[in-house]
Structures are given as C-alpha cells and as structure tokens.
Amino acid sequence: MRKRWWALSALSVLLVGGAAFAVIEEPAFGMYACPSCYGFQQSGDGLYLDGEMSGEARDETLGMIAAATDRVTDFYGTFGGKPLIFICATDACDKRMKYRGAKAKAFGETYILVYSQGRSTMFLAHELSHIELAHRLGLSRVASNAIPAWFNEGLAVLISEDTRNFENSESGDPQCITPPDGPLPAGMYEWSRALADRDRPLYAMAACAVIRWMRKNNGRESVLKTLDQVATGAAFKP
C-alpha cells in the first residue's frame, strides 16, 4: 500500500506541475488507492473488475485484455508496462467513476480506467499503447511533452487498429482518411481542450500525421529508435 501511495503522489505532482494529462476527476485517484471503495474486486495480478460484472463478461474481458496486449506487443516487440487495470461493466460503476464521454483513460504508466462503453479490445489496446510509450520514456519525459500528444494519440490509434480513424489498403498499409487541417496539439492539456471541438476529428488527423511521419522515416523501426532517443534526452523530430 505504501508503494501505491508513493506512486499516486508522484503522479499527482506531474499532473499538477506539468499538465501532462487532462484534468483528472477525484474518483480515479481514490480508486487507485482503494479499489474496493469504488466497487472494484481484484481478479488477477493487477486487474480489478467491476464487482457487478458477470462471470461471462469476466471471461470475455480477460480475452479482450489478452488480445489488446498482443496488439501492443506486435508493434513494440515487447510489452514492459505493468499497469493496474480497472474495468467497469455497469452504468452504476460508470457513475461512480464520473463517466463524461472518454471511454478509457491511461494514467502515466501506472494504471488504466476503462468505462463500460470502452470495454473492448480496441480501447484497451489504445490505452496500453499509451502505457508502453510512458514506460519507455519515463513519466518526466511524458509530463514535459517530449513526445507530442498528436504523435502519442495517432500511434495509439494505429496500434489499436482503430479503423474508425484510418483505412487499411489491400496490402495492409494504413491510409489517411482525414489529413491534418493545421498544427495539431503537442501538449496533452492542449489535446484535451481541442477535443471539445466535435467538428475537428483529431484522432483521424493524428493518425494521418503519424502515417506520414512513418513513411517519411523508416516506419516502425524509426518509431522505436526515436522513443529510445527521446527517453535519453534527445528532441523529437517531426
């Protein structure tokens, strides 16, 4: 428990001082410190499920987590993140956790909260992609926006196979569906604010920007090399 409170304190400092993430509602912090206080029951190492989740839904959820982890591992080669995962399955759980539209959230490399509407392989893989990127960079580099928000989000769209925001060609290569209409938000706080503009499909634009970046460079290998370099202090090159 002491380790968990230490991690929570460190994450709080980064959130307040660096605005690395969107403003986080209080239940998400309380849940991490005391899962049972918010109706979650431990269901395996690092996994906490809605106490009202049925056995069938539990088995389905475990399959989703395994498939999502495979998607992230396929891209990165390894998955070194060890997040706690909290998953809602009911409206009551969503209400306790103050659901306001974001179907899932990653908190640094520490934990993930998934609302009932986000209980899918795709949403889990998206958040696990954020977890792995944060694990490779370190929280301080994430908090300082060493990797721009648009790159982090666009990469998560591609890794999670979120084909609402890009298309696959016959060869399997991702294709843009919505090119950026100007500069995309580099900071996570700015990204969160920009999401309020429903007429601007930021996730599709970010995916397109990452697709173009990968074509300009050396694809997946350049992503991995760039993350290693940025983790040691190098500047990200758009």
N, C-alpha and C positions, 0 to 999 in steps of 0.2 A: 504493500500500500504506500509506503514511503516513496518508493521509486515512481509510482504513478503520480503522486502529488508533485514530485520534483519535475517530472516531465510536463505536467499540467502548468506549473509555474513558469517553466522555460517557454512553453508555447504561448502563454498569456503575454509574456514580455515581448515576444516577437510580434504578436498580433497588435498590441498597443503601440509599440515603438516603431514598427516598420510598415504597418498596413499591408502585410504580405497577403492577407486573405480578406474576404468580405467580412463585414461586421457579423459576429457570431452570437447567436442567442444563448442566453444563460443555460438552458437545459442541456445543450451539447457539452458544456463543461461539466455540469453536475453529473451527467450520465457517465462520463469517463471516470470520474472519481467514485461513483457509487451506482453501478449499473442496475442493481435490484431496486434502488429508489425510484427508478423510472420504468419499472416493469420488464426489464431485460433479465433473461436467465442464461447462465453460461452453458454453451452447448458444444464444447470442444475448446482446444487451445486457442485463445484469442478471439473466440467467436461468441457473441451474445445475441440471442434471438428474442424477439417479442414473446413474452410469456404466454400470449394468447394464440401463438402460431400452432397450427395443427401438425400432427405427425407427418402427413402427406406433404404439406407445404415445407416442413423442415427438410425432408429428403430432397425435394425439388430445389430448395435453396442451396443445399450442400453441392448439388450438381452444378448450379449456376456459378458458385464460387470457384469450383474446380475448373470449369470452362473459362471463366474470366481470367484466372491466374495463368492458364495455358496461353491465352492470347497475349498477355503481357510478357510472359517468358519467351514466347516465339519471337517477339521483336527484340527484347533486350538480351536474350541469350540466357540470362539468369534472373531470378526474382529475389533480391536480397532484403526487401522490405518485410517487416514483421508487424503489420498494423493490427490493432484490435478492430474488429468489425462488428458494428451494431446494426441490426436489421429489423425494421418494423414490418408488420404484416396486416395491421388493422388500422381503421380510422382513429381508434382511441389512442393508439401508440403515436400516430402522426400528430394528433392534437397535443399530446403530452410534450412532444418534441418541437412543437410550434412550426409545423409544415407551412411553408409560404410559397411553394412553387418549385424550388430546387429539389429535384427528386433524390439527389445524393450529394454528399459533401465529403471531401477529404481534408483532414486537419494535419498539415505538415506531413511527416512520415509516421505519425503516431496512431491515428485511428480514422475510421470511416463511419459515417452515419448514412444509412440507406432508408428512405421512407418507403411505404408500401408500394407506391406507384413506381419506384425505382428498382424494385426487386426483379432484376433481370440480369442476364449475362453481360449485356452491353453496358448498362450503367455501372455495374460492378467493375468491369474491365476499365472503364473510363477513370474511375476513382483510383483503382490500383495502379494505373499508369502514372497518375499524379504522385502516388505514394512512392513508386520506384524512382521517379525523377528526383523527388525530395531526398530519398535515401542516398542517391548518388551524389547530389550536390551538397547536402547538409542544410539544415534549417536556416543558418545565417545567410547562405547564398540565395536560398529561395526567398527569404524575407527581404533581401536587397534587390529582388527582381533581376538577378544575374542572368536568368533566362526569361525573356519577355513572356508576359501572360499569354499573348496570342500564340506563341510557339508551344508553350506548355499545353494549352487547350486544344490547339489544332492537332498536335501529336496524339493527344488522348482520344480525339475523335477518330483518327486513323487506326490506332492500335485497338480500340474497342469495336472497330468495324461498324461504326455508326453511319450507315448508308443513307440516313436522312440528310446528311450534310456533305456527301461526296458520292461519286459513282465509280464503279469498277468497270474497266474496259474488258474486252474478251480475254485479254492476256492476264487480267487480274491487277493491272496497274491502276492506282486511284486517279480519278479525273475530277477536276474542279466542276462545281455546279454554280458557285457564286463567287466571282473574283472580288477581292477587297475593293471598296469604293473610296479608299483613302487610308491613312495611317491607322493601324489597329492598336488597341490599348496595350501598353507594355507592362503596366503595373496591375497587380491583382485587384487593388482597390478601384482603379480606373475601369478595369474589366467589369467588375460587378456593377458599377454605376452605368456603364454603357449597355448592359443587358436590359436595362429598363426601356430602351428604345426597341419596341417589338417589331418595328419596320426594318430593322437592320439585322440580318441573320449572321450574327457574329461567329457562331460556331462553324458555319459553312465557309465564311470568309477566312477564318483562321486555318481551317483545313486546307483551303486552296493555297494560302500563303506558305504553309508547311510543305505541301506538294511541290510548289515552285522552288522552295529552298532546297529540297532534297534532289530535285532534278538538276539544279544549278551546281550542286555539290556532288557528293558520291553516295547519295541515298542513305540507307540505314546505317552504313558504316560511318558516315560523316556525322550522323546524329550522335552515335555512341562516342566517337572521338571528341566531338565538341563538348559533350557533357563532362567527359573526363577532364578536358582542358579548363572549362569554366569552374569545375569543382576545385581546381588548384589556383584559381585567381585570374585566369585569362578572361578577356572580354568576349561576349557573344558577338559573332559577325553575321548580321542579317543577310 
